[in-house]
Amino acid sequence: MLPHQFDFYSLKLKAIQKQDTHMRNAIPAKVKLEVTLRYLATGDSLHTLEALYRVGRSTISIFLPEVCEAIYSALKDYIRIPSREDWIRIEHGFRTKWNFPGCVGALDGKHINIFAPDDTSDYYNYKGVNSIILLALVDDDYCFSYINVGTNGRASDGGVYQKSNLAQAMENNNLNLPDQSVIVADAAFPLKTYLLKPYQTTPTRREKIFNYRLSRARRIVENAFDMYITQRCVDFEDIQQGVVVPGAWRAQMRQVLEGLPPTRYNNHASRRAEAIRNTYAQLFETTEAVPWQGHMI
């Protein structure tokens, strides 16, 4: 962050400055902001922050959420829904870089490990740890267009999406998207006219090609999660044992889940949604085919 940007934030966040007392001087607002920004950018532990800034861990744990709330309150006018021009740019990126025309985002969920509240199992997930779920829509350049975080880890990705304001906005066509826009997701999500997922059971060759093309576009969101975690050291260690957890669990869970039947939702895929997916499958085998796809199925 450049100095003038830090000064801009400092001016916007005057509310986090507390008054000095007879007992002690208040921590300067700039120090609170610096600690918070470092925490958000690096994922440093409170112990590390305490050593770097000479501020007690208990104090940091108190003002971190306060500063985050202040940042949101002060800057919410700067965080906006993408415009129609933004969506058109994103669609062009998915079309040219990832060979998926009409796509305006890749959707997925990620579990973030936490210390669970006492006397509850709501956060205990299928990986055997306590977590909350981060649901994210990512554009063609690995940037997050939408996030929803906080749902307990027992929920499914599709269930989190169904209850999200993104789902409501998509259903009501409130995002000013270009005509016939779609987002891509994995099998955990419901098939919609605007939300494409892979074919399941025993797909034909055409359906396998579609699944490959969808997976190629959808992996953008997985890669975005991985880049975010790597850069910020978030969710990188077993918080109980303090040991690094390798990525092997992904392959293990795929093996475990392969034999499971598809998740059932109350609203079954409509014939129109299936027709749109079939149209994409036909296009990917004909006019929108790429030379290497036959070797990838």
NULOLO-158237 format. One line per 2 residues: their letters; for each residue x, y, z of C-alpha. Coordinates in nm, 3 decimals, always signed. Example, Ala and Ser with C-alpha at 12.3 -4.5 7.8 and 13.67 -1.06 7.14 Angstrom:
2
AS> +1.230:-0.450:+0.780 ~ +1.367:-0.106:+0.714
***
This chain:
297
ML> +0.000:+0.000:+0.000 ~ +0.132:+0.343:-0.094
PH> +0.169:+0.616:+0.174 ~ -0.102:+0.836:+0.026
QF> -0.343:+0.540:+0.025 ~ -0.269:+0.471:+0.391
DF> -0.328:+0.838:+0.474 ~ -0.659:+0.823:+0.286
YS> -0.773:+0.528:+0.497 ~ -0.657:+0.703:+0.813
LK> -0.868:+1.009:+0.736 ~ -1.172:+0.792:+0.663
LK> -1.136:+0.598:+0.988 ~ -1.121:+0.870:+1.252
AI> -1.393:+0.688:+1.447 ~ -1.147:+0.420:+1.562
QK> -0.942:+0.672:+1.761 ~ -1.017:+0.644:+2.133
QD> -0.965:+0.913:+2.397 ~ -0.667:+0.902:+2.633
TH> -0.747:+0.829:+2.998 ~ -0.572:+0.906:+3.325
MR> -0.454:+0.545:+3.337 ~ -0.304:+0.515:+2.990
NA> -0.278:+0.670:+2.645 ~ -0.504:+0.532:+2.374
IP> -0.351:+0.336:+2.088 ~ -0.320:+0.573:+1.789
AK> -0.569:+0.511:+1.511 ~ -0.286:+0.476:+1.258
VK> -0.133:+0.194:+1.462 ~ -0.468:+0.013:+1.478
LE> -0.508:+0.052:+1.104 ~ -0.154:-0.066:+1.033
VT> -0.195:-0.375:+1.252 ~ -0.530:-0.459:+1.094
LR> -0.408:-0.416:+0.737 ~ -0.107:-0.635:+0.806
YL> -0.331:-0.899:+0.960 ~ -0.565:-0.893:+0.660
AT> -0.279:-0.896:+0.409 ~ -0.060:-1.164:+0.566
GD> -0.269:-1.368:+0.809 ~ -0.001:-1.319:+1.076
SL> -0.088:-1.466:+1.416 ~ -0.172:-1.239:+1.709
HT> +0.154:-1.351:+1.870 ~ +0.349:-1.222:+1.568
LE> +0.156:-0.896:+1.560 ~ +0.217:-0.847:+1.932
AL> +0.593:-0.883:+1.879 ~ +0.598:-0.653:+1.577
YR> +0.390:-0.367:+1.716 ~ +0.436:-0.404:+2.093
VG> +0.061:-0.420:+2.141 ~ -0.092:-0.693:+2.357
RS> -0.267:-0.984:+2.189 ~ -0.583:-0.934:+2.390
TI> -0.594:-0.569:+2.285 ~ -0.540:-0.660:+1.920
SI> -0.817:-0.920:+1.934 ~ -1.055:-0.649:+2.056
FL> -0.979:-0.378:+1.803 ~ -0.937:-0.598:+1.492
PE> -1.313:-0.650:+1.440 ~ -1.379:-0.287:+1.534
VC> -1.139:-0.161:+1.266 ~ -1.278:-0.403:+1.008
EA> -1.629:-0.278:+1.080 ~ -1.506:+0.081:+1.053
IY> -1.341:+0.007:+0.718 ~ -1.663:-0.139:+0.586
SA> -1.873:+0.152:+0.713 ~ -1.636:+0.414:+0.573
LK> -1.569:+0.253:+0.237 ~ -1.893:+0.074:+0.150
DY> -1.965:+0.333:-0.120 ~ -1.643:+0.228:-0.295
IR> -1.736:-0.143:-0.305 ~ -1.998:-0.176:-0.576
IP> -2.177:-0.433:-0.782 ~ -2.010:-0.477:-1.123
SR> -2.164:-0.262:-1.394 ~ -2.294:-0.400:-1.722
ED> -1.967:-0.291:-1.884 ~ -1.776:-0.485:-1.618
WI> -1.982:-0.798:-1.686 ~ -1.921:-0.764:-2.060
RI> -1.545:-0.739:-1.997 ~ -1.558:-1.047:-1.772
EH> -1.755:-1.245:-2.032 ~ -1.498:-1.152:-2.297
GF> -1.223:-1.278:-2.067 ~ -1.391:-1.614:-2.011
RT> -1.460:-1.642:-2.385 ~ -1.105:-1.564:-2.500
KW> -0.890:-1.703:-2.217 ~ -1.094:-1.998:-2.093
NF> -1.303:-2.081:-2.402 ~ -1.638:-2.054:-2.230
PG> -1.863:-1.798:-2.405 ~ -2.138:-1.634:-2.204
CV> -1.972:-1.705:-1.869 ~ -1.951:-1.418:-1.620
GA> -1.813:-1.602:-1.318 ~ -1.698:-1.924:-1.155
LD> -1.871:-2.019:-0.829 ~ -1.746:-2.237:-0.544
GK> -1.728:-2.268:-0.167 ~ -1.429:-2.313:+0.062
HI> -1.410:-2.424:+0.424 ~ -1.211:-2.199:+0.659
NI> -1.101:-2.370:+0.979 ~ -1.209:-2.211:+1.308
FA> -1.220:-2.279:+1.680 ~ -1.584:-2.375:+1.721
PD> -1.809:-2.219:+1.986 ~ -1.866:-2.434:+2.294
DT> -2.147:-2.690:+2.302 ~ -2.221:-2.695:+1.931
SD> -2.155:-2.933:+1.643 ~ -2.297:-2.708:+1.372
YY> -1.949:-2.615:+1.251 ~ -1.817:-2.974:+1.229
NY> -1.776:-3.054:+0.860 ~ -1.721:-3.361:+0.645
KG> -1.342:-3.324:+0.673 ~ -1.359:-3.375:+1.047
VN> -1.277:-3.017:+1.147 ~ -1.477:-2.712:+1.251
SI> -1.518:-2.448:+0.984 ~ -1.719:-2.170:+0.829
IL> -1.787:-2.155:+0.456 ~ -1.665:-1.891:+0.213
LA> -1.885:-1.881:-0.098 ~ -1.727:-1.685:-0.382
LV> -1.790:-1.582:-0.742 ~ -1.463:-1.516:-0.927
DD> -1.408:-1.341:-1.260 ~ -1.182:-1.444:-1.548
DY> -0.878:-1.279:-1.388 ~ -0.901:-1.449:-1.044
CF> -1.065:-1.146:-0.883 ~ -1.354:-1.191:-0.640
SY> -1.678:-1.042:-0.772 ~ -1.886:-1.166:-0.476
IN> -1.828:-1.333:-0.141 ~ -2.054:-1.470:+0.130
VG> -1.877:-1.586:+0.445 ~ -1.990:-1.715:+0.783
TN> -2.227:-2.007:+0.723 ~ -2.148:-2.299:+0.952
GR> -1.937:-2.580:+0.809 ~ -2.209:-2.847:+0.822
AS> -2.392:-2.680:+0.535 ~ -2.332:-2.778:+0.173
DG> -2.199:-2.537:-0.088 ~ -2.523:-2.563:-0.279
GV> -2.726:-2.498:+0.034 ~ -2.521:-2.188:+0.113
YQ> -2.577:-2.061:-0.239 ~ -2.953:-2.125:-0.230
KS> -2.985:-1.896:+0.073 ~ -2.746:-1.627:-0.050
NL> -2.836:-1.283:-0.181 ~ -2.644:-1.374:-0.497
AQ> -2.898:-1.648:-0.571 ~ -3.181:-1.404:-0.509
AM> -3.023:-1.144:-0.738 ~ -2.969:-1.401:-1.013
EN> -3.324:-1.535:-0.984 ~ -3.468:-1.182:-1.003
NN> -3.228:-1.069:-1.277 ~ -3.107:-0.775:-1.067
LN> -2.739:-0.771:-1.165 ~ -2.773:-0.602:-1.506
LP> -2.603:-0.896:-1.676 ~ -2.570:-0.929:-2.053
DQ> -2.836:-1.146:-2.213 ~ -2.792:-1.523:-2.176
SV> -2.513:-1.491:-1.918 ~ -2.421:-1.796:-1.710
IV> -2.200:-1.884:-1.417 ~ -2.022:-2.218:-1.381
AD> -2.009:-2.440:-1.073 ~ -1.948:-2.798:-0.965
AA> -2.196:-3.077:-0.898 ~ -2.277:-2.949:-0.547
FP> -2.483:-2.665:-0.693 ~ -2.831:-2.675:-0.850
LK> -2.866:-2.663:-1.227 ~ -3.033:-2.339:-1.336
TY> -3.081:-2.154:-1.661 ~ -2.801:-1.923:-1.550
LL> -2.598:-2.175:-1.343 ~ -2.429:-2.460:-1.527
KP> -2.292:-2.772:-1.358 ~ -2.138:-3.095:-1.491
YQ> -2.334:-3.388:-1.628 ~ -2.338:-3.679:-1.385
TT> -2.409:-4.056:-1.392 ~ -2.260:-4.196:-1.718
PT> -2.201:-3.903:-1.954 ~ -2.175:-3.945:-2.332
RR> -1.871:-3.824:-2.525 ~ -2.044:-3.490:-2.591
EK> -2.127:-3.455:-2.223 ~ -1.770:-3.544:-2.124
IF> -1.644:-3.266:-2.350 ~ -1.886:-3.026:-2.184
NY> -1.770:-3.137:-1.840 ~ -1.407:-3.076:-1.937
RL> -1.481:-2.730:-2.076 ~ -1.683:-2.637:-1.770
SR> -1.413:-2.770:-1.537 ~ -1.150:-2.567:-1.722
AR> -1.347:-2.247:-1.667 ~ -1.453:-2.337:-1.314
RI> -1.101:-2.406:-1.188 ~ -1.046:-2.029:-1.188
VE> -1.228:-2.007:-0.856 ~ -1.026:-2.295:-0.706
NA> -0.704:-2.128:-0.820 ~ -0.820:-1.796:-0.675
FD> -0.874:-1.963:-0.337 ~ -0.528:-2.123:-0.355
MY> -0.359:-1.794:-0.446 ~ -0.538:-1.611:-0.166
IT> -0.437:-1.873:+0.088 ~ -0.076:-1.882:-0.031
QR> -0.037:-1.504:-0.025 ~ -0.204:-1.456:+0.312
CV> -0.123:-1.781:+0.493 ~ -0.492:-1.825:+0.574
DF> -0.615:-2.174:+0.669 ~ -0.264:-2.310:+0.612
ED> -0.216:-2.488:+0.942 ~ -0.403:-2.731:+1.163
IQ> -0.512:-2.483:+1.430 ~ -0.519:-2.751:+1.698
QG> -0.177:-2.906:+1.633 ~ +0.000:-2.619:+1.456
VV> +0.118:-2.836:+1.168 ~ +0.092:-2.761:+0.798
VP> -0.184:-2.955:+0.624 ~ -0.093:-3.066:+0.269
GA> -0.341:-3.047:-0.016 ~ -0.379:-3.425:-0.043
WR> -0.723:-3.413:+0.120 ~ -0.868:-3.280:-0.206
AQ> -0.784:-3.602:-0.392 ~ -0.896:-3.814:-0.098
MR> -1.232:-3.641:-0.077 ~ -1.286:-3.674:-0.453
QV> -1.239:-4.050:-0.417 ~ -1.481:-4.063:-0.124
LE> -1.746:-3.855:-0.299 ~ -1.728:-4.018:-0.641
GL> -1.962:-4.300:-0.544 ~ -2.221:-4.084:-0.373
PP> -2.552:-4.004:-0.542 ~ -2.609:-3.643:-0.651
TR> -2.746:-3.404:-0.393 ~ -3.121:-3.358:-0.422
YN> -3.283:-3.017:-0.397 ~ -3.648:-2.931:-0.363
NH> -3.643:-2.747:-0.696 ~ -3.538:-2.999:-0.959
AS> -3.354:-2.878:-1.269 ~ -3.602:-2.735:-1.515
RR> -3.626:-2.857:-1.871 ~ -3.514:-2.513:-1.987
AE> -3.199:-2.532:-1.774 ~ -3.123:-2.877:-1.913
AI> -3.184:-2.749:-2.266 ~ -2.939:-2.462:-2.215
RN> -2.672:-2.702:-2.088 ~ -2.738:-2.932:-2.384
TY> -2.699:-2.637:-2.620 ~ -2.359:-2.558:-2.470
AQ> -2.260:-2.924:-2.503 ~ -2.354:-2.918:-2.871
LF> -2.163:-2.593:-2.932 ~ -1.851:-2.727:-2.759
ET> -1.855:-3.026:-2.992 ~ -1.911:-2.816:-3.306
TE> -1.863:-2.442:-3.362 ~ -1.698:-2.372:-3.023
AV> -1.474:-2.680:-3.019 ~ -1.105:-2.643:-2.929
PW> -0.837:-2.867:-3.084 ~ -0.717:-3.037:-2.766
QG> -1.046:-3.121:-2.596 ~ -1.069:-3.473:-2.736
HM> -0.747:-3.567:-2.559 ~ -0.874:-3.439:-2.223
I> -1.173:-3.669:-2.175
***
